[in-house]
Amino acid sequence: MKGLAETLRTRFSDIRNALRARSNEWILKRQGTDDSSVLLHRRRIYILPTRAGLLFATVVLMLLIGSLNYANNMGFALTFLLTGIGLVAMHHCHGNLAGLRISFKQAKPVFAGDKAQFEFILDNNDALGRSQIAAGLEQAVVVCGDIRAENRATFSLPLVTSRRGFIACPRIGLSTTYPLGLFRAWASVLSLIHI
């Protein structure tokens, strides 16, 4: 039984890594490489429901089926109210990243085997604040937090070096689940920055 669980876990991990590699190739082909400063447009931001969002959609669907079955007007009202809340949450989640500018600040040289720190600046030139922004290099995620209106936030992303020479910064991911955690919006930035 233990061997079967380990085999399933390994296969699931392989499938997930293959899907991630394929999506990275698609994003690179669609967007190309970026400069040291990138403005996130709406077309660069991707959004999918989270597990909580899928559960929310399932509950709303069950409410709709129950309301249709019993012709319950209060059930219809609750169903459409929750659907409206979900649509507004999706709109705000996507808009939370739109308009942000990510810029490379600096990276100091390090010895092989040490952690390189890539420093970035997130500019919010909008009149609205941005909440629950997270950034990361590949799998490592650093939570930046909130960025007030017409303000900026600085964050650094660590990368372990394994060899000498120039080290290229891997794909940078910005994400958010604001406001209700029903959706996850993210953007990928692939720059030619190296130290």
C-alpha positions as CSV (number, residue, x, y, z in Angstrom):
1,M,0.0,0.0,0.0
2,K,2.9,2.3,0.8
3,G,4.5,1.6,-2.5
4,L,1.3,2.4,-4.4
5,A,0.9,5.7,-2.7
6,E,4.5,6.6,-3.4
7,T,4.1,5.6,-7.1
8,L,0.9,7.7,-7.4
9,R,2.5,10.7,-5.7
10,T,5.5,10.4,-8.1
11,R,3.3,10.2,-11.2
12,F,1.2,13.1,-10.0
13,S,4.3,15.2,-9.4
14,D,5.7,14.2,-12.9
15,I,2.4,15.2,-14.6
16,R,2.3,18.5,-12.7
17,N,5.9,19.3,-13.6
18,A,5.2,18.5,-17.3
19,L,2.2,20.7,-17.3
20,R,4.2,23.5,-15.6
21,A,7.0,23.2,-18.2
22,R,4.5,23.2,-21.1
23,S,2.7,26.3,-19.7
24,N,6.1,28.1,-19.3
25,E,6.9,27.3,-22.9
26,W,3.5,28.7,-24.0
27,I,3.9,31.8,-21.9
28,L,7.4,32.4,-23.3
29,K,6.1,31.9,-26.8
30,R,3.2,34.3,-26.2
31,Q,4.9,37.0,-24.3
32,G,8.6,36.7,-25.2
33,T,11.3,38.0,-22.9
34,D,10.9,41.3,-21.1
35,D,13.1,44.4,-20.4
36,S,14.3,45.3,-16.9
37,S,11.0,47.2,-16.4
38,V,7.6,45.7,-17.3
39,L,4.1,47.2,-17.0
40,L,1.5,44.5,-16.4
41,H,-1.3,44.9,-18.9
42,R,-4.6,43.0,-18.6
43,R,-3.6,40.6,-21.4
44,R,-0.5,39.5,-19.4
45,I,-2.6,38.4,-16.3
46,Y,-4.0,34.9,-16.0
47,I,-6.7,33.9,-13.6
48,L,-8.2,30.6,-12.4
49,P,-10.4,29.6,-9.5
50,T,-8.8,28.3,-6.3
51,R,-10.0,25.2,-4.5
52,A,-12.2,27.5,-2.4
53,G,-13.5,29.0,-5.6
54,L,-14.4,25.6,-7.1
55,L,-16.2,24.7,-3.9
56,F,-18.0,28.0,-4.0
57,A,-19.1,27.4,-7.6
58,T,-20.3,23.9,-6.7
59,V,-22.4,25.3,-3.8
60,V,-23.9,27.9,-6.1
61,L,-24.7,25.3,-8.7
62,M,-26.4,23.1,-6.1
63,L,-28.4,26.1,-4.9
64,L,-29.5,26.8,-8.5
65,I,-30.5,23.1,-9.0
66,G,-32.4,23.1,-5.7
67,S,-34.1,26.4,-6.5
68,L,-35.2,25.2,-9.9
69,N,-36.4,21.9,-8.5
70,Y,-38.6,23.5,-5.8
71,A,-39.4,26.8,-7.6
72,N,-38.0,28.6,-4.5
73,N,-37.8,32.4,-5.2
74,M,-35.6,33.0,-2.1
75,G,-33.3,30.3,-3.3
76,F,-33.0,32.1,-6.7
77,A,-32.3,35.4,-5.0
78,L,-29.5,33.8,-2.9
79,T,-28.1,32.0,-5.9
80,F,-27.9,35.1,-8.0
81,L,-26.6,37.2,-5.2
82,L,-23.7,34.7,-4.6
83,T,-23.1,34.5,-8.4
84,G,-22.8,38.3,-8.5
85,I,-20.4,38.3,-5.5
86,G,-18.3,35.7,-7.3
87,L,-18.1,37.7,-10.5
88,V,-17.2,40.9,-8.6
89,A,-14.5,39.0,-6.8
90,M,-13.1,37.7,-10.1
91,H,-13.0,41.2,-11.5
92,H,-11.2,42.7,-8.5
93,C,-8.7,39.8,-8.3
94,H,-7.7,40.3,-12.0
95,G,-7.6,44.1,-11.6
96,N,-5.4,43.9,-8.5
97,L,-2.4,43.1,-10.7
98,A,-3.3,45.2,-13.7
99,G,-1.3,48.4,-14.0
100,L,1.6,47.4,-11.7
101,R,5.1,48.0,-12.9
102,I,7.9,45.6,-11.9
103,S,11.4,46.9,-12.3
104,F,14.8,45.3,-11.6
105,K,16.7,47.2,-9.0
106,Q,20.0,45.4,-8.4
107,A,21.8,42.1,-7.8
108,K,25.1,41.9,-6.0
109,P,27.8,39.4,-7.1
110,V,28.1,36.3,-4.9
111,F,30.4,33.3,-4.6
112,A,29.3,30.0,-6.0
113,G,27.0,28.1,-3.6
114,D,25.8,31.4,-1.9
115,K,22.3,32.9,-2.3
116,A,22.1,35.6,-4.9
117,Q,19.5,38.3,-4.0
118,F,17.7,39.8,-7.0
119,E,16.0,43.0,-5.9
120,F,12.9,44.4,-7.6
121,I,10.6,47.4,-7.2
122,L,6.8,47.2,-7.6
123,D,5.3,50.6,-8.6
124,N,1.7,51.3,-8.1
125,N,0.9,54.5,-9.9
126,D,-2.8,54.0,-9.6
127,A,-5.2,55.9,-7.2
128,L,-6.2,52.5,-5.6
129,G,-4.1,50.4,-3.3
130,R,-3.1,46.8,-4.1
131,S,-3.6,44.1,-1.5
132,Q,-2.1,40.6,-0.9
133,I,0.6,40.7,-3.6
134,A,3.0,37.7,-3.7
135,A,6.1,37.4,-5.8
136,G,8.5,34.5,-6.4
137,L,11.2,32.9,-8.5
138,E,9.9,29.6,-9.8
139,Q,8.7,27.7,-6.6
140,A,10.0,30.1,-3.9
141,V,7.3,32.6,-3.0
142,V,7.9,35.9,-1.1
143,V,4.9,37.8,0.2
144,C,5.2,41.5,-0.6
145,G,2.0,42.4,1.2
146,D,0.0,45.6,0.4
147,I,1.1,48.5,-1.8
148,R,-0.6,51.8,-1.0
149,A,-2.0,54.1,-3.7
150,E,0.7,55.9,-5.7
151,N,3.5,54.2,-3.8
152,R,6.1,51.5,-4.3
153,A,7.4,48.4,-2.6
154,T,10.8,46.8,-2.7
155,F,11.4,43.1,-2.4
156,S,14.2,40.7,-3.0
157,L,14.0,37.2,-4.3
158,P,16.8,34.7,-3.3
159,L,18.3,32.2,-5.7
160,V,20.9,29.6,-4.7
161,T,23.8,29.6,-7.1
162,S,25.5,26.3,-8.0
163,R,28.3,27.3,-10.4
164,R,30.5,30.2,-11.3
165,G,29.8,32.7,-14.0
166,F,26.8,34.7,-15.0
167,I,23.5,33.5,-13.3
168,A,20.3,34.4,-15.2
169,C,17.3,35.4,-13.2
170,P,14.6,32.8,-13.8
171,R,10.9,33.5,-14.4
172,I,9.4,35.9,-11.9
173,G,5.8,35.3,-10.9
174,L,3.5,37.8,-9.3
175,S,0.2,36.6,-7.9
176,T,-2.8,37.5,-5.7
177,T,-5.9,35.9,-4.3
178,Y,-7.5,39.2,-3.2
179,P,-10.3,39.9,-2.2
180,L,-12.0,36.6,-1.2
181,G,-9.6,33.9,-2.1
182,L,-12.0,32.5,-4.7
183,F,-9.6,33.2,-7.6
184,R,-5.9,33.3,-8.1
185,A,-4.5,35.8,-10.6
186,W,-0.9,35.7,-11.7
187,A,1.5,37.2,-14.2
188,S,4.9,35.9,-15.4
189,V,7.8,38.1,-16.2
190,L,10.9,36.6,-17.9
191,S,13.7,39.0,-18.1
192,L,17.3,38.7,-19.3
193,I,18.7,40.0,-16.0
194,H,21.9,38.2,-14.9
195,I,24.7,38.7,-12.3
